[in-house]
Each structure stands twice: as structure tokens, then as C-alpha cells.
Amino acid sequence: MIIWLSSFPKSGNTWLRILLTNYLFSDKKLFSNLNYIREYPKKYFFKNLFKETNTELQELDLYKYSLLSQDRLNLNNEVNFLKTHSCCGTINNNKFTNKENTLGFIYIIRDPRSIAISYAHHRNISYEKSAEIITDESNVVIDKDKVLTLISSWKTNYLSWSKSPYPRIIIKYEDLHKDTFVNFKKILCFINKFMKIEIDENKIYKNIEKCSFNNLKNEEENFGFSERVGNDNFFRKGLVDEWKSKLSINSIKLIEDKFKKEMIELNYL
């Protein structure tokens, strides 16, 4: 059964993934255990589920194969952690996931104005273009293997998970940034409902120090990071309110107008 680490891109999902893999699985180098929490969807999850010669993955109704791929993954009878930026919805009556495959999810939510800055650097695009993408309901990403991920807008992505029927914990990036210990422990306690894990406060403190932003940045500069896309480092700044000095008034207004209700509910406005 799957525990999802879900979020809109550049919301802190990868940081949490590093925190978890270093805490739960081993004490190797910072990035060496990321395969314990693989990203979904990726091509290898769908191997032999369809005749690839017919068409490319992004041309298929990918949701048609999601449950089949998750059924197969869960044959190992283990708790499987998967990272995703996909919406948790239904397309042409095909669900992204279901109760037979999903134990629960951890959703990381971040101020969309901050995401606009971080995503612009990640994709080598302007802040204005980034703001447009974040508010685009039809937003999709196609990876190098031609696998499509339906992300949609920040609002739709968030609501698709928060209104789903699965057990969940929703953590604000800003809270995780401000008090990593308290919020990471909350996440561990949530996971402990589904699998017995060690919740050791001393170990948590040491793990947080090991996975500090400065250490992640230094690790990337010294050894690289395979998930980096643009020219800037993946672990660039990790700031909370950088948008206040970077984002144009028009882009701020676009985001706030589109997401006013949800931003008020989350205390971003």
C-alpha cells in the first residue's frame, strides 16, 4: 500500500523526501537513498502494461494505467512511499489512485507567490511566466521519457488531494521551515499509524541538522543533483518571503485573485 508525498512543484516535497529517506532508511550520503521514495508517474511503473509501439505515454490516457501500475507495485505487501506532483483526481472515469492502493498521503502546501519565484528558477523562465503556469488549470509536465503528469493549477492540485477520501496530514512549507522538528515529528507520527517506526527525538534533531538547507546546497555543489533541471541549483535559497521583493504587482494580483479563497483559508492572505 502507498503513502504519497504529494505537492505542487517547488513546495518542499524533495526536502521532505530527503528528510524521510535519511531518517527511515539509512545514514549514507544525503542524496543516496532517494530511490526509497521514487517519483510517480515514471516510465518504469508502466512497463509491459500496454503496447508502447502503438503510441507514446503522454498521448495515452495515463490514468487508465495508474491503478494497474499501483496494483502491481503493491504486490510486495509493503508500505511503499511515492512522491508525486500529480493531481489526485479522475479522468474519463479513470482514477489516479483508490482505497485499495493508498494508505494515506502527506501533502506539502506552500504560498503560491513563493512557488512562482522558485519555479521560475527551476525552469529557467520569467517570474511572470511562472505565475501564469501556476494559475493554469491545464498545466502538465512531460518528462524526458515522455510521461505526462497532470499538475493543474496550485488550487486544483491542493483541492484534489485535500478533498480526497484518504487519511492525510497537510503541512505548510512555511511551518516546516520555521519549526522543522515539531512538523517533521508530526509527519513521523502519521507514518507510524501505518508502519512501526522509531520516533526518537535525538535522532530527529540530528537528522534535521544533517538535512539542513546549507548542507543540501553544499552537497549539490560538490556532487551534483540528478533532479536539477535549470541552470540554477535545485537547492537555491529555500526562502519563505522572497516573492515580496521579486514578484511584480501584476503577477501577485494574478495569483491572489485566482486563489483568494484558499489563500485566506491557509492564512496566506
Secondary structure, 3 states (H helix, E strand, C coil): CEEEEEECCCCCHHHHHHHHHHHHCCCCCCCCCHHHCEECCCHHHHCCCCCCCCCCHHHCCCHHHHHHHHHHHHHHCCCEEEEECCCCCEECCEECCCCCCEEEEEEEECCHHHHHHHHHHHHCCCHHHHHHHHCCCCCEEECCCCCEEECCCHHHHHHHHHCCCCCEEEEEHHHHHHCHHHHHHHHHHHHCCCCCCCCCHHHHHHHHHHCCHHHHHHHHHHHCCCCCCCCCCCCCCCCCCCHHHHCCHHHHHHHHHHCHHHHHHCCCC
